[in-house]
Amino acid sequence: MTSSSTSERSIPASRHAGGSPARAAAYLSVGLLRIVHPFPSALDAVAAATIAAIAGADPFRAGRLGLAMLFLQFAIGVANDLADTASDAISKPTKPLPGGLVSRSLATRAFVLVSLVGLGFAAWVGPAPAVVGVLGLADGMLYDVRLKGTAFGWVPFAAGVGLLPLYSWVGAGAALTAGVGVVAALAVLAGTALALANAYADLERDVASGTVSIATTLGARRTMMANVAILMVVQIVALATTFWSGGSGLLVTAEAAGCLLAWAALIPPVLGSGSARRLVWELQGVGIVVIGAAWLSALSTAGWLSR
């Protein structure tokens, strides 16, 4: 389970002041959509459902696990914005809370609602995914409320990504084996790379608002050097074990495509700065999901995940 990115679209607060009720409702809808951080939430939901299907879940079960993950990530996204309201007022004034699109009381109610819906869907599948769902939500809260704004914010971010395959695996009713443990460990490593890219995306704004992160601590160059090094390890392990397990040419091609997408994420910052930084973690996130799905399919087909 990943913690939500702080990327956002700019909508001047002055545009929603006054006007017709329909216009106010439209701005409120936009604000609520943005405050749940739809891109990372949807990415995690797709990853959860895909992993569950690979683990043997039927489409209905995999869909419920995906929906649970979607709403739990919505909750983490809302909590992120509630915790960051003061700093966002300085560096990101057009975000829903400082921009006035959504009130704190409404955001708080939304957090409670989506948390309950997410945990409800997880519990509908079974007690095991519900327990992991609670752990994932707690991990997200640790990031949002306590460790974000410190040099250790990457830790719960990476741990959340590691929980994702465990959540889907137990949700599918599959046994947790040593092979699944190795998958979770590599997921933590991939989550570390994404945490670095996410911190890099907000580097300039965090510096402006005085917010501490792993990127402000290491600096832009060392942050991306660490990201690249970890990304290389993840890709080499995934590709090597896929070959070793006798993975099909289709799966190898899918993994290669995911690798290329992750590396393509590094091109925008080279060509520009500022908003281009946000594309790094977003493209890397999609690339890692593609790599992970193909890798898990290869290992599962070879029977490695049942050992």
N, C-alpha and C positions, 0 to 999 in steps of 0.2 A: 504494500500500500504506500503510495507515494504521497508526499505533502504537496499541496498545490503551489503552482508557480504564481508569481505576482504580476505576470504580464497582463496588460489591459488595453482596451481601446479608449481613446480620448473622447469624452462627450462633455462639453462645457456645462458646468452646473447652472449657469445663467439661462440656458435654453429651456430648462424644465421648470423654471420659476414661473408661477402663474399659468395663464393659458387655460384651455378647456379641460374638463374632467377626462376626456378621452386622451388628450395629450399627456396629462399627468399620469394616467394609467399606463400609457405606452412607455413613458420614462421609468416608471416603477418596474414594469416588466423587464425592461432592459437592465435595470439595476440588479434585480433579483437573479437574472440570468448570469450576469457578470460576477456576482458575489459568490456563486457556487463554483466558479472556476471550471467552466464546462469542458475545456480541452483535456486537462490532465485527468479530470474525473471520468470522462468518456474513455480515455486511453486505458486507464486502469480497469474499467468495467469490461472492455473488450478483451483485455489480457486475461482477466479472471475467468470469463466465460470460455475463452479459447483453451486455457490450461485445463479447466474442468472437463471440457469435451475430450481433450487428449487423454485425460485420466480415466475416461470411460463414462462420464455422465451423459445422460440423454439430453436432448435439446431443452426440454422444459426445466430440468434441474440446473443445467448450465446457465440458462437464461435467468433463473431466480438468483443464482450466485452472482451473475453479472449485475443485476439490478441492485442487489444488496450492496455490492462494492460501489456502484454508482452513487447511491445515496449516502453511504459512509464517506465517500470522497467529497460529496457536496458539503457534508457537515464539517469536514476538515477545512474546506475552502472558506466557508462562512466564518469559522473560528479564526482562521488566518487573518481575515479582514477586520474582524472585531479586535483582535490583539494588536493589529498594526495601524489602527485609526490615527493615532497621534503622529507617527512617523510618516504615514501616507499623506497627511495634511501638508507636510513640508515637501516631500519628494514626488508624490503622486496624487495631487489634489483632485483629479478627475475620477478617481475610483469611487464606487458607489456610496460608501459611508462619508468620506470627507466631502464628496461632491454633492451630497444631499439627495441622491437618488433613492436611498434606502435609509430609514431611521435605525438607530441602534436597537430599539425595542423590537422592531419588526425583524431585524437580522437575528436577534436572540431567539425569537419565537421560531424563525425558520431553522435555526440550528437545532433546536429541540425536536422539531417536526422531522427533519430529514434524518437525524440520528435515530429516532425511533423507527422510522420506516426502514432504514438500512438494517438495523439490528433485527427488526421484525422479519424481513425477507430472509436474513441469514438463519434465524431461529426456525423459520418455516422449513428450511432445508434440513436442519438438524442441529443438535447441541454443539457438535464439534466446530462447524463453521461459525456458529454464534460466538463461541468462546474466542476463536481467532479473530473474529470481527471486533469484539470488544477490545482485544489486545491491539489491533490495528488502529482503532479509534483512539485509544489511550496513547498510543505512539504518536499519532497525529497531534493530539493535544499537547504532548510533551514538546513537540517541535514548535507548535504555534505559540504556546503560552510561556514556555520556559527557555528552550534552547535556541529558538530563532532569535537573531540579534546577538548571538555569541559565535565564537569560532568553532563551537561544537554542534552547530545546527545541522551539519551534514550527517551526524550519527543517527538520529531518529529517521531522517529521510532515507538513508541507506537501509536501515533495519526494516522500514515499512515495505520497501521493495522486496526484501527477503521474505517477509511474511506472505506476500502475494501468492507464490506457488504453494505454500503450505495451506493457505486458506482454501484455494481451489482444489487441492489434492484431497484434503479431508472432507471438503464439501461434496466431492464426487463419490465419497465412500471408499476411496482407495487407501491402501495401507501406507503408512509412513515408513519408508525404508532408508537404508544408507544412501542409495542412489538419489532419493528425493532430497536428502540432507545436503548432498553435493550440489544439487540444483539450487537449493535455497542459499547456499554459501556463495555460489557464483552470482546469484541474483543480488545479494548484498554488495558484492563488488561492482556489479553494474549500477546499482543504486548509488554507490559512492561517486561513480563517474557522472551520473545525472545530477547528483547534489552539487558537485563542483560546477557543472554547466549552468545549473539553476542560479547558483550564487553569482557566477560570472555575468549572467543576464542582467542582474540588478546591481552590478558593481558601481556604476556611476551614480545611480540614485541613492544607494546605501552610503556612499562617500558623502554625498550632498546632505543627507539627513543625519549623518553621524552614526548610522547603524553598523554594527560589527557583524561580519560574516567570515567564512573561511576564505572568500575571495578578497575581502578587504585586508585580511591578515596576510595572505600569501602574495597578493598583487595579481594583476591580470595575467602576466606571462607565466608565473609559476602555477597559477590555478589551471590554466589550459594545458601546461606541460603535464601536470598530474592527471588531468582528465584524459589526455591522449594516451599516456602510459597505461592507465587502468583499462581504457577502452581496448587497447591492443591485447592485453592479457585476456580479457573476456572473449574477444573474437578468436584469438588463437586457440584457447581451450575449447570453445564451442565447435570450431571448424575441425580441429584435430580429433576430438572425440566423435564427431559425426562421421568422419572418414573411417575411424577405427571401428565404429559400430556397424559399418556397412550401409550407411545412409544412402538413400536413392539420389540420383542426379538432380531430381526436382527439389529435394530438400536442401542439397548443397547449393543449388542455384538460388533458392530463397534466402539462405543464410548469407550468401555473397551479396545479394541485393540489399539485405539489411545492413551489412557491413559498409557497403558503398554509401548508403543513405546516411549512416552515422558519420562517415568521413566528410560527406558533402555538407554536413551541418557546420563544418569549420570554415567553409568558404565565405558566407556572409560577413563575419567580422573582419575578414581580411579585406573585403571590398568596401566595407563601411564601418560604422560604429554606432553606439547608442541603441536604437531600436533593432538593428541587425543582430545584436547580441542575444536577443530573445529567441531567435530562430535556432540557436545552437542546441539548447536543451530540448526544444520541441521536436526538431528533426532527429536528434539522437534518441529521444524517447520512442518515436515511431520505429526507428531502425532497430533498437534493442528489443522491442516487442516482436518484430519480424524474425530477428535472429533467435530469440527465445522460443517462439512457437515452432520453428523448423527444427531447432535443436532438441526440444522435448519430444517432438514427433519421432525423430530419428532414434533417440534413446529408448522411448517407449516401444517402438516397433522391434528394436533389438532385445527387449526384455531387461534392459539395464535398470530400469526404475522399479522393478519388482524384486531386486536383490537387496 
